[in-house]
Amino acid sequence: MLNNLRYTASSHTIAFPAQIISGSGILPGDEIGVFTGGGICAGRITISDLQTNVAITAYADDEITPTIEGFETGEMLQFKVYRPGTNQGFDLDVEFDPALPNLGVFAMHGLSAAKSLKM
């Protein structure tokens, strides 16, 4: 489910406050991945504990290469949870905080924050 990441020069940061992670069904050891519309994992993080704020860096496509490695500007961020212990994957619905500028739409050097999560 979570392919190897390609780190590119442009990225978008998505914040996940601890208080919404702890009530979402996510467990320590789970991985949250951010995916393009084409199903490419362009950012991920492993949750080590439920009491820590985390952020995922989503990477842009490298326009120099013929391969699509990441997000295009204006593309919706899509999230999945992978649970390595049971080899299960779950869709993760994210509501975004309107106080931040990008509301879950990829922007070069963009910033979004989750307001609520639902698996």
Helices and strands as residue ranges (DSSP letters): E 11-16, H 18-21, E 31-35, E 41-46, E 54-59, E 78-83, E 88-96, E 110-118
